[in-house]
Amino acid sequence: MKQKKITREEIPSMEEKDRMKYEIAEELGLLDQVLEEGWKSLSSKETGRIGGLMTRRRRKSAEDPA
């Protein structure tokens, strides 16, 4: 089953967790690849890096409630 392609314009309206994933992909220079070819096109190293940064940010935001 083919999933709908996401556009840059849709990212700001996503849930926080999903939005963070796309923001980190953009920071790592991977957003264009994700938007064109999907998450499956990333290597395990790249997806692990995104997941690690998401975890780090969530922990930091939990520690700093302000």
PDB file of N, CA, C, O and CB in Angstrom:
ATOM      1  N   MET A   1       0.842  -1.180   0.000  1.00  0.00           N
ATOM      2  CA  MET A   1       0.000   0.000   0.000  1.00  0.00           C
ATOM      3  C   MET A   1       0.886   1.241   0.000  1.00  0.00           C
ATOM      4  O   MET A   1       1.739   1.402   0.873  1.00  0.00           O
ATOM      5  CB  MET A   1      -0.958  -0.001   1.218  1.00  0.00           C
ATOM      6  N   LYS A   2       0.685   2.096  -0.960  1.00  0.00           N
ATOM      7  CA  LYS A   2       1.500   3.293  -1.101  1.00  0.00           C
ATOM      8  C   LYS A   2       0.987   4.392  -0.185  1.00  0.00           C
ATOM      9  O   LYS A   2      -0.209   4.679  -0.137  1.00  0.00           O
ATOM     10  CB  LYS A   2       1.511   3.772  -2.558  1.00  0.00           C
ATOM     11  N   GLN A   3       1.926   5.004   0.547  1.00  0.00           N
ATOM     12  CA  GLN A   3       1.538   6.077   1.455  1.00  0.00           C
ATOM     13  C   GLN A   3       1.590   7.421   0.739  1.00  0.00           C
ATOM     14  O   GLN A   3       2.317   7.598  -0.238  1.00  0.00           O
ATOM     15  CB  GLN A   3       2.448   6.093   2.695  1.00  0.00           C
ATOM     16  N   LYS A   4       0.809   8.352   1.244  1.00  0.00           N
ATOM     17  CA  LYS A   4       0.746   9.703   0.700  1.00  0.00           C
ATOM     18  C   LYS A   4       2.075  10.409   0.940  1.00  0.00           C
ATOM     19  O   LYS A   4       2.655  10.302   2.020  1.00  0.00           O
ATOM     20  CB  LYS A   4      -0.421  10.501   1.333  1.00  0.00           C
ATOM     21  N   LYS A   5       2.552  11.130  -0.067  1.00  0.00           N
ATOM     22  CA  LYS A   5       3.781  11.898   0.096  1.00  0.00           C
ATOM     23  C   LYS A   5       3.503  13.138   0.934  1.00  0.00           C
ATOM     24  O   LYS A   5       2.478  13.799   0.770  1.00  0.00           O
ATOM     25  CB  LYS A   5       4.371  12.292  -1.277  1.00  0.00           C
ATOM     26  N   ILE A   6       4.421  13.437   1.824  1.00  0.00           N
ATOM     27  CA  ILE A   6       4.333  14.617   2.682  1.00  0.00           C
ATOM     28  C   ILE A   6       5.041  15.776   1.981  1.00  0.00           C
ATOM     29  O   ILE A   6       6.061  15.577   1.323  1.00  0.00           O
ATOM     30  CB  ILE A   6       4.961  14.343   4.096  1.00  0.00           C
ATOM     31  N   THR A   7       4.503  16.975   2.123  1.00  0.00           N
ATOM     32  CA  THR A   7       5.152  18.161   1.572  1.00  0.00           C
ATOM     33  C   THR A   7       5.697  19.015   2.717  1.00  0.00           C
ATOM     34  O   THR A   7       5.297  18.855   3.870  1.00  0.00           O
ATOM     35  CB  THR A   7       4.160  18.982   0.693  1.00  0.00           C
ATOM     36  N   ARG A   8       6.600  19.908   2.387  1.00  0.00           N
ATOM     37  CA  ARG A   8       7.176  20.805   3.399  1.00  0.00           C
ATOM     38  C   ARG A   8       6.097  21.628   4.100  1.00  0.00           C
ATOM     39  O   ARG A   8       6.224  21.941   5.283  1.00  0.00           O
ATOM     40  CB  ARG A   8       8.203  21.741   2.755  1.00  0.00           C
ATOM     41  N   GLU A   9       5.056  21.971   3.384  1.00  0.00           N
ATOM     42  CA  GLU A   9       3.993  22.806   3.941  1.00  0.00           C
ATOM     43  C   GLU A   9       3.191  22.075   5.017  1.00  0.00           C
ATOM     44  O   GLU A   9       2.592  22.718   5.879  1.00  0.00           O
ATOM     45  CB  GLU A   9       3.062  23.268   2.832  1.00  0.00           C
ATOM     46  N   GLU A  10       3.172  20.757   4.980  1.00  0.00           N
ATOM     47  CA  GLU A  10       2.398  19.973   5.946  1.00  0.00           C
ATOM     48  C   GLU A  10       3.141  19.756   7.264  1.00  0.00           C
ATOM     49  O   GLU A  10       2.510  19.445   8.275  1.00  0.00           O
ATOM     50  CB  GLU A  10       2.037  18.634   5.344  1.00  0.00           C
ATOM     51  N   ILE A  11       4.440  19.909   7.275  1.00  0.00           N
ATOM     52  CA  ILE A  11       5.249  19.603   8.457  1.00  0.00           C
ATOM     53  C   ILE A  11       4.858  20.434   9.680  1.00  0.00           C
ATOM     54  O   ILE A  11       4.722  19.858  10.759  1.00  0.00           O
ATOM     55  CB  ILE A  11       6.711  19.825   8.145  1.00  0.00           C
ATOM     56  N   PRO A  12       4.669  21.758   9.579  1.00  0.00           N
ATOM     57  CA  PRO A  12       4.321  22.537  10.778  1.00  0.00           C
ATOM     58  C   PRO A  12       3.015  22.120  11.455  1.00  0.00           C
ATOM     59  O   PRO A  12       2.846  22.354  12.652  1.00  0.00           O
ATOM     60  CB  PRO A  12       4.230  23.980  10.415  1.00  0.00           C
ATOM     61  N   SER A  13       2.098  21.511  10.718  1.00  0.00           N
ATOM     62  CA  SER A  13       0.812  21.131  11.300  1.00  0.00           C
ATOM     63  C   SER A  13       0.798  19.708  11.866  1.00  0.00           C
ATOM     64  O   SER A  13      -0.243  19.238  12.325  1.00  0.00           O
ATOM     65  CB  SER A  13      -0.267  21.265  10.260  1.00  0.00           C
ATOM     66  N   MET A  14       1.933  19.027  11.837  1.00  0.00           N
ATOM     67  CA  MET A  14       2.009  17.651  12.348  1.00  0.00           C
ATOM     68  C   MET A  14       2.073  17.630  13.869  1.00  0.00           C
ATOM     69  O   MET A  14       2.296  18.656  14.510  1.00  0.00           O
ATOM     70  CB  MET A  14       3.231  16.929  11.766  1.00  0.00           C
ATOM     71  N   GLU A  15       1.873  16.441  14.435  1.00  0.00           N
ATOM     72  CA  GLU A  15       2.051  16.266  15.872  1.00  0.00           C
ATOM     73  C   GLU A  15       3.511  16.547  16.213  1.00  0.00           C
ATOM     74  O   GLU A  15       4.390  16.415  15.361  1.00  0.00           O
ATOM     75  CB  GLU A  15       1.633  14.826  16.327  1.00  0.00           C
ATOM     76  N   GLU A  16       3.763  16.934  17.456  1.00  0.00           N
ATOM     77  CA  GLU A  16       5.103  17.348  17.871  1.00  0.00           C
ATOM     78  C   GLU A  16       6.165  16.288  17.575  1.00  0.00           C
ATOM     79  O   GLU A  16       7.235  16.611  17.061  1.00  0.00           O
ATOM     80  CB  GLU A  16       5.105  17.668  19.349  1.00  0.00           C
ATOM     81  N   LYS A  17       5.875  15.033  17.896  1.00  0.00           N
ATOM     82  CA  LYS A  17       6.847  13.954  17.699  1.00  0.00           C
ATOM     83  C   LYS A  17       7.224  13.801  16.223  1.00  0.00           C
ATOM     84  O   LYS A  17       8.402  13.671  15.890  1.00  0.00           O
ATOM     85  CB  LYS A  17       6.284  12.631  18.234  1.00  0.00           C
ATOM     86  N   ASP A  18       6.233  13.817  15.352  1.00  0.00           N
ATOM     87  CA  ASP A  18       6.494  13.683  13.920  1.00  0.00           C
ATOM     88  C   ASP A  18       7.209  14.912  13.377  1.00  0.00           C
ATOM     89  O   ASP A  18       8.131  14.799  12.570  1.00  0.00           O
ATOM     90  CB  ASP A  18       5.186  13.456  13.157  1.00  0.00           C
ATOM     91  N   ARG A  19       6.780  16.079  13.824  1.00  0.00           N
ATOM     92  CA  ARG A  19       7.403  17.326  13.375  1.00  0.00           C
ATOM     93  C   ARG A  19       8.881  17.353  13.755  1.00  0.00           C
ATOM     94  O   ARG A  19       9.722  17.771  12.959  1.00  0.00           O
ATOM     95  CB  ARG A  19       6.676  18.544  13.980  1.00  0.00           C
ATOM     96  N   MET A  20       9.199  16.903  14.979  1.00  0.00           N
ATOM     97  CA  MET A  20      10.581  16.873  15.437  1.00  0.00           C
ATOM     98  C   MET A  20      11.427  15.970  14.537  1.00  0.00           C
ATOM     99  O   MET A  20      12.570  16.300  14.219  1.00  0.00           O
ATOM    100  CB  MET A  20      10.652  16.393  16.896  1.00  0.00           C
ATOM    101  N   LYS A  21      10.868  14.842  14.131  1.00  0.00           N
ATOM    102  CA  LYS A  21      11.589  13.897  13.273  1.00  0.00           C
ATOM    103  C   LYS A  21      11.953  14.562  11.943  1.00  0.00           C
ATOM    104  O   LYS A  21      13.077  14.424  11.462  1.00  0.00           O
ATOM    105  CB  LYS A  21      10.738  12.625  13.027  1.00  0.00           C
ATOM    106  N   TYR A  22      11.007  15.273  11.359  1.00  0.00           N
ATOM    107  CA  TYR A  22      11.270  15.955  10.091  1.00  0.00           C
ATOM    108  C   TYR A  22      12.243  17.121  10.280  1.00  0.00           C
ATOM    109  O   TYR A  22      13.084  17.364   9.413  1.00  0.00           O
ATOM    110  CB  TYR A  22       9.958  16.461   9.478  1.00  0.00           C
ATOM    111  N   GLU A  23      12.143  17.843  11.393  1.00  0.00           N
ATOM    112  CA  GLU A  23      13.059  18.957  11.657  1.00  0.00           C
ATOM    113  C   GLU A  23      14.492  18.459  11.790  1.00  0.00           C
ATOM    114  O   GLU A  23      15.417  19.076  11.262  1.00  0.00           O
ATOM    115  CB  GLU A  23      12.642  19.710  12.932  1.00  0.00           C
ATOM    116  N   ILE A  24      14.679  17.348  12.490  1.00  0.00           N
ATOM    117  CA  ILE A  24      16.019  16.788  12.653  1.00  0.00           C
ATOM    118  C   ILE A  24      16.547  16.292  11.313  1.00  0.00           C
ATOM    119  O   ILE A  24      17.722  16.485  11.001  1.00  0.00           O
ATOM    120  CB  ILE A  24      16.010  15.642  13.686  1.00  0.00           C
ATOM    121  N   ALA A  25      15.697  15.659  10.523  1.00  0.00           N
ATOM    122  CA  ALA A  25      16.114  15.212   9.188  1.00  0.00           C
ATOM    123  C   ALA A  25      16.582  16.407   8.358  1.00  0.00           C
ATOM    124  O   ALA A  25      17.557  16.308   7.612  1.00  0.00           O
ATOM    125  CB  ALA A  25      14.951  14.475   8.466  1.00  0.00           C
ATOM    126  N   GLU A  26      15.887  17.528   8.491  1.00  0.00           N
ATOM    127  CA  GLU A  26      16.290  18.730   7.763  1.00  0.00           C
ATOM    128  C   GLU A  26      17.646  19.236   8.253  1.00  0.00           C
ATOM    129  O   GLU A  26      18.495  19.608   7.443  1.00  0.00           O
ATOM    130  CB  GLU A  26      15.228  19.830   7.917  1.00  0.00           C
ATOM    131  N   GLU A  27      17.854  19.252   9.564  1.00  0.00           N
ATOM    132  CA  GLU A  27      19.125  19.705  10.125  1.00  0.00           C
ATOM    133  C   GLU A  27      20.288  18.834   9.653  1.00  0.00           C
ATOM    134  O   GLU A  27      21.404  19.326   9.480  1.00  0.00           O
ATOM    135  CB  GLU A  27      19.059  19.702  11.651  1.00  0.00           C
ATOM    136  N   LEU A  28      20.031  17.555   9.445  1.00  0.00           N
ATOM    137  CA  LEU A  28      21.071  16.629   9.000  1.00  0.00           C
ATOM    138  C   LEU A  28      21.214  16.604   7.477  1.00  0.00           C
ATOM    139  O   LEU A  28      22.041  15.866   6.940  1.00  0.00           O
ATOM    140  CB  LEU A  28      20.769  15.230   9.510  1.00  0.00           C
ATOM    141  N   GLY A  29      20.412  17.406   6.787  1.00  0.00           N
ATOM    142  CA  GLY A  29      20.480  17.462   5.329  1.00  0.00           C
ATOM    143  C   GLY A  29      19.810  16.283   4.643  1.00  0.00           C
ATOM    144  O   GLY A  29      20.142  15.961   3.502  1.00  0.00           O
ATOM    145  N   LEU A  30      18.876  15.641   5.320  1.00  0.00           N
ATOM    146  CA  LEU A  30      18.230  14.446   4.783  1.00  0.00           C
ATOM    147  C   LEU A  30      16.769  14.670   4.392  1.00  0.00           C
ATOM    148  O   LEU A  30      16.127  13.758   3.871  1.00  0.00           O
ATOM    149  CB  LEU A  30      18.311  13.337   5.790  1.00  0.00           C
ATOM    150  N   LEU A  31      16.241  15.854   4.633  1.00  0.00           N
ATOM    151  CA  LEU A  31      14.808  16.084   4.419  1.00  0.00           C
ATOM    152  C   LEU A  31      14.400  15.902   2.961  1.00  0.00           C
ATOM    153  O   LEU A  31      13.371  15.284   2.688  1.00  0.00           O
ATOM    154  CB  LEU A  31      14.433  17.481   4.880  1.00  0.00           C
ATOM    155  N   ASP A  32      15.176  16.421   2.028  1.00  0.00           N
ATOM    156  CA  ASP A  32      14.814  16.274   0.616  1.00  0.00           C
ATOM    157  C   ASP A  32      14.727  14.802   0.226  1.00  0.00           C
ATOM    158  O   ASP A  32      13.810  14.394  -0.486  1.00  0.00           O
ATOM    159  CB  ASP A  32      15.832  16.997  -0.278  1.00  0.00           C
ATOM    160  N   GLN A  33      15.679  14.016   0.692  1.00  0.00           N
ATOM    161  CA  GLN A  33      15.675  12.580   0.404  1.00  0.00           C
ATOM    162  C   GLN A  33      14.438  11.907   0.999  1.00  0.00           C
ATOM    163  O   GLN A  33      13.809  11.072   0.348  1.00  0.00           O
ATOM    164  CB  GLN A  33      16.953  11.919   0.953  1.00  0.00           C
ATOM    165  N   VAL A  34      14.092  12.269   2.225  1.00  0.00           N
ATOM    166  CA  VAL A  34      12.918  11.687   2.884  1.00  0.00           C
ATOM    167  C   VAL A  34      11.639  12.069   2.139  1.00  0.00           C
ATOM    168  O   VAL A  34      10.770  11.225   1.927  1.00  0.00           O
ATOM    169  CB  VAL A  34      12.838  12.149   4.356  1.00  0.00           C
ATOM    170  N   LEU A  35      11.523  13.327   1.746  1.00  0.00           N
ATOM    171  CA  LEU A  35      10.313  13.778   1.054  1.00  0.00           C
ATOM    172  C   LEU A  35      10.174  13.139  -0.326  1.00  0.00           C
ATOM    173  O   LEU A  35       9.060  12.847  -0.762  1.00  0.00           O
ATOM    174  CB  LEU A  35      10.323  15.297   0.919  1.00  0.00           C
ATOM    175  N   GLU A  36      11.291  12.920  -1.014  1.00  0.00           N
ATOM    176  CA  GLU A  36      11.243  12.355  -2.362  1.00  0.00           C
ATOM    177  C   GLU A  36      11.116  10.831  -2.357  1.00  0.00           C
ATOM    178  O   GLU A  36      10.340  10.269  -3.130  1.00  0.00           O
ATOM    179  CB  GLU A  36      12.484  12.757  -3.130  1.00  0.00           C
ATOM    180  N   GLU A  37      11.881  10.161  -1.482  1.00  0.00           N
ATOM    181  CA  GLU A  37      11.970   8.704  -1.541  1.00  0.00           C
ATOM    182  C   GLU A  37      11.398   7.993  -0.322  1.00  0.00           C
ATOM    183  O   GLU A  37      11.259   6.770  -0.333  1.00  0.00           O
ATOM    184  CB  GLU A  37      13.388   8.303  -1.711  1.00  0.00           C
ATOM    185  N   GLY A  38      11.069   8.730   0.714  1.00  0.00           N
ATOM    186  CA  GLY A  38      10.510   8.130   1.919  1.00  0.00           C
ATOM    187  C   GLY A  38      11.577   7.743   2.932  1.00  0.00           C
ATOM    188  O   GLY A  38      12.773   7.764   2.641  1.00  0.00           O
ATOM    189  N   TRP A  39      11.116   7.389   4.131  1.00  0.00           N
ATOM    190  CA  TRP A  39      12.030   7.037   5.219  1.00  0.00           C
ATOM    191  C   TRP A  39      12.812   5.771   4.907  1.00  0.00           C
ATOM    192  O   TRP A  39      13.925   5.601   5.405  1.00  0.00           O
ATOM    193  CB  TRP A  39      11.259   6.858   6.520  1.00  0.00           C
ATOM    194  N   LYS A  40      12.261   4.885   4.101  1.00  0.00           N
ATOM    195  CA  LYS A  40      12.927   3.619   3.784  1.00  0.00           C
ATOM    196  C   LYS A  40      14.225   3.832   3.003  1.00  0.00           C
ATOM    197  O   LYS A  40      15.059   2.929   2.932  1.00  0.00           O
ATOM    198  CB  LYS A  40      11.989   2.721   2.987  1.00  0.00           C
ATOM    199  N   SER A  41      14.400   5.009   2.422  1.00  0.00           N
ATOM    200  CA  SER A  41      15.603   5.283   1.639  1.00  0.00           C
ATOM    201  C   SER A  41      16.812   5.624   2.509  1.00  0.00           C
ATOM    202  O   SER A  41      17.936   5.675   2.011  1.00  0.00           O
ATOM    203  CB  SER A  41      15.339   6.417   0.677  1.00  0.00           C
ATOM    204  N   LEU A  42      16.591   5.857   3.802  1.00  0.00           N
ATOM    205  CA  LEU A  42      17.692   6.195   4.700  1.00  0.00           C
ATOM    206  C   LEU A  42      18.394   4.930   5.182  1.00  0.00           C
ATOM    207  O   LEU A  42      17.787   3.863   5.276  1.00  0.00           O
ATOM    208  CB  LEU A  42      17.181   7.014   5.900  1.00  0.00           C
ATOM    209  N   SER A  43      19.671   5.069   5.483  1.00  0.00           N
ATOM    210  CA  SER A  43      20.418   3.941   6.038  1.00  0.00           C
ATOM    211  C   SER A  43      20.078   3.794   7.518  1.00  0.00           C
ATOM    212  O   SER A  43      19.500   4.694   8.127  1.00  0.00           O
ATOM    213  CB  SER A  43      21.952   4.133   5.841  1.00  0.00           C
ATOM    214  N   SER A  44      20.442   2.660   8.080  1.00  0.00           N
ATOM    215  CA  SER A  44      20.185   2.454   9.508  1.00  0.00           C
ATOM    216  C   SER A  44      20.993   3.443  10.343  1.00  0.00           C
ATOM    217  O   SER A  44      20.551   3.850  11.417  1.00  0.00           O
ATOM    218  CB  SER A  44      20.526   1.006   9.918  1.00  0.00           C
ATOM    219  N   LYS A  45      22.155   3.826   9.867  1.00  0.00           N
ATOM    220  CA  LYS A  45      22.973   4.818  10.572  1.00  0.00           C
ATOM    221  C   LYS A  45      22.253   6.166  10.619  1.00  0.00           C
ATOM    222  O   LYS A  45      22.239   6.835  11.652  1.00  0.00           O
ATOM    223  CB  LYS A  45      24.354   4.970   9.889  1.00  0.00           C
ATOM    224  N   GLU A  46      21.661   6.554   9.500  1.00  0.00           N
ATOM    225  CA  GLU A  46      20.954   7.838   9.432  1.00  0.00           C
ATOM    226  C   GLU A  46      19.697   7.831  10.300  1.00  0.00           C
ATOM    227  O   GLU A  46      19.435   8.796  11.017  1.00  0.00           O
ATOM    228  CB  GLU A  46      20.582   8.163   7.981  1.00  0.00           C
ATOM    229  N   THR A  47      18.925   6.757  10.241  1.00  0.00           N
ATOM    230  CA  THR A  47      17.712   6.700  11.059  1.00  0.00           C
ATOM    231  C   THR A  47      18.061   6.610  12.537  1.00  0.00           C
ATOM    232  O   THR A  47      17.355   7.169  13.377  1.00  0.00           O
ATOM    233  CB  THR A  47      16.841   5.506  10.650  1.00  0.00           C
ATOM    234  N   GLY A  48      19.140   5.914  12.859  1.00  0.00           N
ATOM    235  CA  GLY A  48      19.587   5.846  14.250  1.00  0.00           C
ATOM    236  C   GLY A  48      20.011   7.203  14.772  1.00  0.00           C
ATOM    237  O   GLY A  48      19.757   7.539  15.928  1.00  0.00           O
ATOM    238  N   ARG A  49      20.653   7.977  13.923  1.00  0.00           N
ATOM    239  CA  ARG A  49      21.072   9.327  14.308  1.00  0.00           C
ATOM    240  C   ARG A  49      19.851  10.202  14.594  1.00  0.00           C
ATOM    241  O   ARG A  49      19.828  10.944  15.576  1.00  0.00           O
ATOM    242  CB  ARG A  49      21.941   9.963  13.198  1.00  0.00           C
ATOM    243  N   ILE A  50      18.853  10.110  13.742  1.00  0.00           N
ATOM    244  CA  ILE A  50      17.621  10.879  13.947  1.00  0.00           C
ATOM    245  C   ILE A  50      16.954  10.458  15.251  1.00  0.00           C
ATOM    246  O   ILE A  50      16.557  11.309  16.048  1.00  0.00           O
ATOM    247  CB  ILE A  50      16.647  10.686  12.757  1.00  0.00           C
ATOM    248  N   GLY A  51      16.830   9.153  15.474  1.00  0.00           N
ATOM    249  CA  GLY A  51      16.211   8.648  16.702  1.00  0.00           C
ATOM    250  C   GLY A  51      16.974   9.061  17.944  1.00  0.00           C
ATOM    251  O   GLY A  51      16.371   9.412  18.958  1.00  0.00           O
ATOM    252  N   GLY A  52      18.299   9.023  17.871  1.00  0.00           N
ATOM    253  CA  GLY A  52      19.116   9.428  19.012  1.00  0.00           C
ATOM    254  C   GLY A  52      18.944  10.896  19.351  1.00  0.00           C
ATOM    255  O   GLY A  52      18.852  11.261  20.522  1.00  0.00           O
ATOM    256  N   LEU A  53      18.899  11.732  18.333  1.00  0.00           N
ATOM    257  CA  LEU A  53      18.703  13.167  18.568  1.00  0.00           C
ATOM    258  C   LEU A  53      17.304  13.458  19.096  1.00  0.00           C
ATOM    259  O   LEU A  53      17.129  14.351  19.925  1.00  0.00           O
ATOM    260  CB  LEU A  53      18.947  13.955  17.280  1.00  0.00           C
ATOM    261  N   MET A  54      16.307  12.713  18.623  1.00  0.00           N
ATOM    262  CA  MET A  54      14.945  12.886  19.146  1.00  0.00           C
ATOM    263  C   MET A  54      14.898  12.538  20.629  1.00  0.00           C
ATOM    264  O   MET A  54      14.290  13.257  21.422  1.00  0.00           O
ATOM    265  CB  MET A  54      13.941  12.008  18.360  1.00  0.00           C
ATOM    266  N   THR A  55      15.538  11.441  21.000  1.00  0.00           N
ATOM    267  CA  THR A  55      15.567  11.020  22.405  1.00  0.00           C
ATOM    268  C   THR A  55      16.261  12.064  23.262  1.00  0.00           C
ATOM    269  O   THR A  55      15.780  12.411  24.340  1.00  0.00           O
ATOM    270  CB  THR A  55      16.273   9.662  22.551  1.00  0.00           C
ATOM    271  N   ARG A  56      17.389  12.562  22.784  1.00  0.00           N
ATOM    272  CA  ARG A  56      18.136  13.575  23.533  1.00  0.00           C
ATOM    273  C   ARG A  56      17.293  14.831  23.746  1.00  0.00           C
ATOM    274  O   ARG A  56      17.289  15.392  24.842  1.00  0.00           O
ATOM    275  CB  ARG A  56      19.437  13.932  22.800  1.00  0.00           C
ATOM    276  N   ARG A  57      16.586  15.272  22.719  1.00  0.00           N
ATOM    277  CA  ARG A  57      15.759  16.483  22.834  1.00  0.00           C
ATOM    278  C   ARG A  57      14.574  16.271  23.769  1.00  0.00           C
ATOM    279  O   ARG A  57      14.219  17.163  24.540  1.00  0.00           O
ATOM    280  CB  ARG A  57      15.255  16.914  21.455  1.00  0.00           C
ATOM    281  N   ARG A  58      13.958  15.081  23.700  1.00  0.00           N
ATOM    282  CA  ARG A  58      12.826  14.808  24.593  1.00  0.00           C
ATOM    283  C   ARG A  58      13.283  14.779  26.043  1.00  0.00           C
ATOM    284  O   ARG A  58      12.596  15.297  26.923  1.00  0.00           O
ATOM    285  CB  ARG A  58      12.151  13.475  24.223  1.00  0.00           C
ATOM    286  N   ARG A  59      14.440  14.175  26.296  1.00  0.00           N
ATOM    287  CA  ARG A  59      14.967  14.147  27.667  1.00  0.00           C
ATOM    288  C   ARG A  59      15.270  15.551  28.154  1.00  0.00           C
ATOM    289  O   ARG A  59      14.951  15.903  29.290  1.00  0.00           O
ATOM    290  CB  ARG A  59      16.233  13.279  27.746  1.00  0.00           C
ATOM    291  N   LYS A  60      15.884  16.352  27.297  1.00  0.00           N
ATOM    292  CA  LYS A  60      16.228  17.718  27.692  1.00  0.00           C
ATOM    293  C   LYS A  60      14.968  18.532  27.982  1.00  0.00           C
ATOM    294  O   LYS A  60      14.937  19.293  28.950  1.00  0.00           O
ATOM    295  CB  LYS A  60      17.059  18.402  26.592  1.00  0.00           C
ATOM    296  N   SER A  61      13.937  18.383  27.164  1.00  0.00           N
ATOM    297  CA  SER A  61      12.704  19.144  27.398  1.00  0.00           C
ATOM    298  C   SER A  61      11.993  18.661  28.661  1.00  0.00           C
ATOM    299  O   SER A  61      11.298  19.444  29.308  1.00  0.00           O
ATOM    300  CB  SER A  61      11.763  19.028  26.186  1.00  0.00           C
ATOM    301  N   ALA A  62      12.150  17.394  29.021  1.00  0.00           N
ATOM    302  CA  ALA A  62      11.554  16.884  30.256  1.00  0.00           C
ATOM    303  C   ALA A  62      12.292  17.430  31.478  1.00  0.00           C
ATOM    304  O   ALA A  62      11.685  17.660  32.523  1.00  0.00           O
ATOM    305  CB  ALA A  62      11.572  15.342  30.268  1.00  0.00           C
ATOM    306  N   GLU A  63      13.599  17.635  31.343  1.00  0.00           N
ATOM    307  CA  GLU A  63      14.397  18.173  32.449  1.00  0.00           C
ATOM    308  C   GLU A  63      14.190  19.674  32.613  1.00  0.00           C
ATOM    309  O   GLU A  63      14.243  20.189  33.729  1.00  0.00           O
ATOM    310  CB  GLU A  63      15.878  17.876  32.225  1.00  0.00           C
ATOM    311  N   ASP A  64      13.957  20.372  31.518  1.00  0.00           N
ATOM    312  CA  ASP A  64      13.783  21.829  31.527  1.00  0.00           C
ATOM    313  C   ASP A  64      12.330  22.167  31.205  1.00  0.00           C
ATOM    314  O   ASP A  64      12.022  22.490  30.058  1.00  0.00           O
ATOM    315  CB  ASP A  64      14.744  22.513  30.506  1.00  0.00           C
ATOM    316  N   PRO A  65      11.431  22.102  32.183  1.00  0.00           N
ATOM    317  CA  PRO A  65      10.014  22.341  31.897  1.00  0.00           C
ATOM    318  C   PRO A  65       9.693  23.779  31.506  1.00  0.00           C
ATOM    319  O   PRO A  65       8.585  24.050  31.044  1.00  0.00           O
ATOM    320  CB  PRO A  65       9.198  21.967  33.089  1.00  0.00           C
ATOM    321  N   ALA A  66      10.620  24.695  31.675  1.00  0.00           N
ATOM    322  CA  ALA A  66      10.372  26.105  31.364  1.00  0.00           C
ATOM    323  C   ALA A  66      10.398  26.383  29.934  1.00  0.00           C
ATOM    324  O   ALA A  66      10.206  27.527  29.523  1.00  0.00           O
ATOM    325  CB  ALA A  66      11.343  26.968  32.021  1.00  0.00           C
TER     326      ALA A  66
END
